[in-house]
Amino acid sequence: MSIEEGHNLTHRIMEEVRRHHPEHSAEIHLEHCPEDCGRCRQECSTETRRSVGERGRTKV
């Protein structure tokens, strides 16, 4: 599996968690998050992105 495929799979997992368990929250770290990933830009705050550098942190 490529990094890009893993990255996209992580987004799909987060969507499933949100859909099936909206009352819970989790945090998923995306290693080597591509800067041009629109889904990450939408989900990750600028402050969080700066604090983790190359990594994207998305709360679910």
matplotlib code that plots the C-alpha trace (Angstrom):
import matplotlib.pyplot as plt

x = [0.0, 1.4, 1.4, -1.3, -3.5, -3.0, -3.8, -7.0, -7.9, -7.5, -10.0, -12.5, -12.0, -12.6, -15.8, -17.1, -16.4, -18.3, -21.2, -21.6, -20.4, -21.1, -21.2, -17.6, -14.4, -11.0, -7.8, -6.0, -2.5, -1.8, 2.0, 3.3, 0.0, 0.2, -0.1, -2.5, -5.0, -8.2, -9.8, -7.0, -7.0, -10.8, -10.4, -7.1, -6.8, -3.8, -2.6, -2.6, -0.9, 1.9, 2.4, 2.9, 4.9, 4.6, 1.9, -1.7, -3.9, -7.6, -10.1, -13.0]
y = [0.0, 3.4, 6.3, 8.0, 4.9, 4.7, 8.4, 8.0, 4.9, 6.9, 9.5, 6.7, 5.3, 8.7, 9.1, 5.7, 6.5, 9.8, 8.1, 5.2, 6.8, 10.6, 10.7, 9.6, 11.4, 10.1, 11.5, 10.2, 11.2, 11.3, 10.8, 12.7, 14.5, 16.0, 19.8, 19.8, 17.4, 19.4, 17.0, 17.6, 21.4, 21.3, 19.1, 20.3, 23.7, 25.8, 26.0, 22.2, 21.8, 24.2, 22.5, 19.0, 20.1, 17.5, 15.5, 16.3, 15.8, 15.3, 14.9, 12.6]
z = [0.0, -0.9, 1.5, -0.6, -0.4, 3.3, 3.7, 1.7, 3.7, 6.9, 5.7, 4.9, 8.4, 10.0, 7.9, 9.1, 12.8, 12.4, 10.7, 13.1, 16.4, 16.3, 20.1, 20.4, 19.4, 18.4, 17.1, 14.1, 13.0, 9.3, 8.7, 5.7, 5.1, 1.7, 1.9, -1.1, 0.5, 0.6, 3.1, 5.5, 5.0, 5.8, 8.8, 10.3, 11.9, 10.7, 14.3, 14.7, 11.3, 12.3, 15.7, 14.2, 11.1, 8.4, 10.3, 10.0, 13.1, 12.6, 15.4, 14.6]

ax = plt.figure().add_subplot(projection="3d")
ax.plot(x, y, z, "-o")
ax.set_aspect("equal")
plt.show()
